[in-house]
Amino acid sequence: MQARSDSKYSASLASSAPGSLFDAIFDSWFLLRSHWRLIVLATLAAFFWVFLFTKFVLTKWYQATALLRPTPPQSEANQMVSIASQMLGGGIGGILSAAGLDTQTQDEAELDMSILQSYSFTMDLLKNHHLKERIVQESRPFWKSDGMTDWAIFQAVQHRFDCNFDIETGNVTLTFLAPDPGEAERVLTLYIDDLRAILRARQVRTASLAIESLKYQAEHTSDSVLQANLYQLLAQQLQRQQLAEVQADFAFNVIDPPIVPDRAYRPRVMLSSAIAAVLVLFVSVGAIILYDRVLIAWSEYEGRATRQDAIEPDEAAADSSSRSLPRRQRV
């Protein structure tokens, strides 16, 4: 009997649960349908308000983009190819030398990006080209009238500049944001020129130190074979120094110079407006359903309180009448 009653109870629950769910869905649907004008009005108001605000009030930022291809030092690359070809043959040597060149390209790209994102390079760029005041004016919040610290300026520039290395193509992509398209293109060009100047000066300085050391060793050695090898290395260092001084595309090739599209990078007017409209739509639906549930709960609470107030006088009257009877009659 107990098992039969439990099965009947579970069957009744199974049959009543979907009905209650569908009833709740239909109740919510009719509730929202009765307030559809309010929902549509709030959604359209949010869409057009965000559209107008992002279109005419917010500052438009334009993004300049440049594409670079780092190149390893020519002498080291030639030495790697020749050594691999001599030791392993043309086919395998060519494959390994190409892999070595890819590794060198990645190393050069990581070095270039580290320099571009460093604090010293950024601050020297702003100082040498008189960009600090402009960055402060564009990045300072409107409620602050005082200046910005050097670290705050550096952080503001880092939020506007970005560089990425594509390991598949071996290219480095540089981007910079500015309120003016011409400014974005000019600043990104300064990034590229200053990076080349730093790499050029470093190569010239390294080659000069190597030349002095090799010249001293060659002049103070008595071994003719070693002296010949030292002079050969000295000639290579002189070639590297001269190439670094005169080569126009030293350290990297500019595949795409800085260019700025006609359309602003941000704010994205239509996307922001659509997101705002969807959010307001869900908030409106949730608020209407929640408000209805609160009203239902409050009416049920008031009904229970009213019934309780009606029951309490009857109980008090019955209690008082029972007390007024004689004791023998109450027994």
Secondary structure, DSSP 8 states (H G I E B T S, - for coil): -HHHHHHHHHHHHHHHHHHHHHHHHHHHHHHHHHTHHHHHHHHHHHHHHHHHHHHHTS--BEEEEEEEEE---HHHHHHHHHHHHHHH-HHHHHHHHHHHHHHHHHHHHHHHHHHHTSHHHHHHHHHHTT-HHHHHHHHS-TT--S---HHHHHHHHHHHEEEEEETTTTEEEEEEEESSHHHHHHHHHHHHHHHHHHHHHHHHHHHHHHHHHHHHHHHT---HHHHHHHHHHHHHHHHHHHHHHH-TT-SEEEEEEEE--SS-SB--HHHHHHHHHHHHHHHHHHHHHHHHHHHHHHHHHHHHHHHHHHHHHHHHHHHHHHHHS-HHHH-
